[in-house]
Amino acid sequence: MRIILVILTLFALLLTAYSLLVQTRFTLNALEPSIVVSLWGMLLLASTELFQKLPDSVLPKDSFLQRAQTHCKHLFFTFLALIVLFVAALLIWLSLRLLLI
C-alpha cells in the first residue's frame, strides 16, 4: 500500500509541476486538484512514518530520568499528533471547498 501511495503522490507532484510550467486549459483545471492530492499523499506518508514506532510506556522500575525522558517523548508525539490532526482538518476543508466550487 505504501508503494502505491508513493507513486500516486509522485505523480500528483509531477502533474503540479507540469501545471505550473505549461499553461493550457487542462493544466489550469488540474492545478488545484493535483496540489490537494499531493498534499494528502505527503500527509499520509509523513504520518505513517512518524507514528510507526511509538515510545514505550512508563514502567515503575524505571529511574526518574528515564520516566521523565519517556514523558517528554510522549508529549512530543502528542504535539506531533495534534499538528497532523490540524493539517488533516485543513486539508479536509480545502478538499470540500474544491469539490463544492
C-alpha positions, -999 to 999 in steps of 0.1 A, spaced: 0 0 0 29 24 8 44 20 -27 11 28 -43 8 59 -21 43 70 -30 36 65 -67 3 85 -65 20 113 -46 49 115 -70 25 115 -100 5 143 -83 37 163 -77 48 159 -113 14 170 -125 16 200 -102 50 209 -116 38 204 -152 7 225 -145 29 254 -132 52 253 -161 28 247 -190 -2 270 -193 -31 251 -211 -68 247 -203 -62 213 -189 -33 223 -166 -53 253 -153 -81 229 -143 -58 202 -129 -36 225 -108 -57 227 -76 -67 190 -76 -31 179 -81 -20 202 -53 -46 187 -29 -38 151 -39 -1 157 -34 -7 173 0 -29 143 10 -3 119 -1 25 137 17 4 139 49 -4 102 48 32 93 41 46 115 68 20 104 94 27 67 88 65 73 91 62 95 122 40 72 142 54 39 131 74 34 163 59 50 194 79 52 226 73 26 253 51 31 283 65 44 316 74 14 339 75 16 377 110 1 377 125 29 355 146 56 371 134 92 375 154 103 344 141 75 323 105 83 333 110 120 326 125 112 292 96 89 283 71 116 294 89 141 272 88 117 242 50 112 248 45 149 250 64 154 217 44 126 200 11 142 213 22 175 199 30 159 165 -4 141 165 -22 174 171 -2 190 143 -12 161 120 -48 165 130 -48 202 124 -32 198 89 -57 170 81 -86 193 92 -72 220 69 -69 195 40 -105 183 46 -117 219 45 -97 226 13 -109 194 -3 -145 201 4 -141 237 -8 -126 224 -40 -154 198 -45 -181 223 -39 -168 251 -62 
